[in-house]
Amino acid sequence: MEAHAGKILSLFIIEENTKEAIKKTMLTLDKNGILNDKHYNKDPERSILISSLESYHMAKEKLGVQMPEGYLGENLLIDVNPYHLSHGTQLHIGTAILEITQNCTLCNHLSKLDKRIPKLLKNDRGIFAKVIQAGTIKVNDILYLE
């Protein structure tokens, strides 16, 4: 049984040879990840990064740091905190199905804005997912858990 869990707030890709997140209104996914994203066809288990708006709020409230959306390197920014979900949990979003594979590891680039961010978000930066069913995801799509 599927349960309504949240909503897509923003979508991003990072193209080859760039470091900046590019905001999109729709992403197209297949078994290798997100088309046109630099992580496409590299490591299917880590092809999609999902972050919560809560991570951005934590940085602002606890550190006084305003991170721009996309700063965490996420592909999907959602309005709920998914970090407690078990590996193997499936997310139905738009016409795609994703499966949580692991928690996100910290990257040094997060300290560019403030050196305290990596420590603060150690367990709250995001989760990786792989594509189970190809499809499209759009801004404002509802996220369902199975």
DAWOHU-V850785 format. One record per residue. N is the residue number from 0. PHI is phi as a letter, one per 20 degrees, with the letter a starting at -180 (none if undefined). BURIAL is # if it has 16 or more other ideal C-beta (glycine too) atoms within 10 Angstrom, else .. Layout:
n = <N | N>
phi = <PHI | PHI>
burial = <BURIAL | BURIAL>
//
This chain:
n = <0 | 1 | 2 | 3 | 4 | 5 | 6 | 7 | 8 | 9 | 10 | 11 | 12 | 13 | 14 | 15 | 16 | 17 | 18 | 19 | 20 | 21 | 22 | 23 | 24 | 25 | 26 | 27 | 28 | 29 | 30 | 31 | 32 | 33 | 34 | 35 | 36 | 37 | 38 | 39 | 40 | 41 | 42 | 43 | 44 | 45 | 46 | 47 | 48 | 49 | 50 | 51 | 52 | 53 | 54 | 55 | 56 | 57 | 58 | 59 | 60 | 61 | 62 | 63 | 64 | 65 | 66 | 67 | 68 | 69 | 70 | 71 | 72 | 73 | 74 | 75 | 76 | 77 | 78 | 79 | 80 | 81 | 82 | 83 | 84 | 85 | 86 | 87 | 88 | 89 | 90 | 91 | 92 | 93 | 94 | 95 | 96 | 97 | 98 | 99 | 100 | 101 | 102 | 103 | 104 | 105 | 106 | 107 | 108 | 109 | 110 | 111 | 112 | 113 | 114 | 115 | 116 | 117 | 118 | 119 | 120 | 121 | 122 | 123 | 124 | 125 | 126 | 127 | 128 | 129 | 130 | 131 | 132 | 133 | 134 | 135 | 136 | 137 | 138 | 139 | 140 | 141 | 142 | 143 | 144 | 145>
phi = <none | e | c | f | d | r | b | f | e | b | c | b | c | c | f | g | m | c | d | e | f | d | f | c | e | b | d | d | c | c | g | e | p | e | g | m | e | f | e | g | m | d | b | g | f | c | f | c | d | d | c | d | g | g | f | f | f | g | f | f | f | e | d | m | d | e | e | f | g | n | f | f | n | f | e | c | d | d | e | c | e | e | f | e | f | f | f | n | f | e | d | e | c | l | d | d | c | d | c | f | d | a | f | f | e | e | c | f | f | f | e | g | e | a | f | e | f | g | f | f | e | g | d | c | e | r | c | e | b | d | e | e | c | f | r | c | c | c | g | m | f | e | d | d | e | c>
burial = <. | . | . | . | # | # | . | # | # | # | # | # | # | # | . | . | . | . | . | . | # | . | . | # | . | . | # | . | # | . | . | # | # | # | . | . | # | . | # | # | . | . | . | # | . | # | # | # | # | # | # | # | # | . | # | # | . | # | # | . | . | . | # | . | # | . | # | . | . | # | # | # | # | # | # | # | # | # | . | # | # | # | # | . | # | . | . | . | # | # | # | # | # | # | . | # | # | # | # | # | # | . | . | # | . | . | . | . | . | # | . | . | . | . | . | . | # | . | . | # | # | . | . | # | # | # | # | # | # | # | # | . | . | . | # | . | # | . | # | . | # | . | # | # | # | .>
//
